[in-house]
């Protein structure tokens, strides 16, 4: 297996895990309460898991020098993750996991096309070619079918 295949498989597995996370968080909401409370619990467990993995893998903590070289906006990723997790916990009970994730994927595709095309936030530039745009349009059409079937 070449290195590109490993990255593709890792992304596919990450995508397959998302609906399970959404279902588990939605179920947990029945016991914990508000979506933001479940989001907090999810991130707390995730933080502890990450800390444990870093500890057992013996990854060193970043140095203060390295952290001082970052810009304030680089830290917003955690806030955006919180909004993502909250939005799925909030929406899934009312619209279903398939539609919630279909809309998530459509939003990701459109935003990713812009980020790639302009090389925003330090990403490598990948032109929004007609083929890539067509792929994103097909994703949005797929979301429309999922939404229509939900009616």
Buried (B, 14 or more C-beta within 10 A) or exposed (E): EEEEEEEEEEEEEEEEEBBEBBEEBBEBBEEBEEBBBBBBBBBEEEEEEEEEEEEEEEEEEEEEEEEEEEEEEEEEEEEEBBEBBBBBBBBBBEBBBBBBBBBBBBBBBBEBBEBBBEEEEEEEEBEBEEEBBEEBEEBBEEBEEBBEEEE
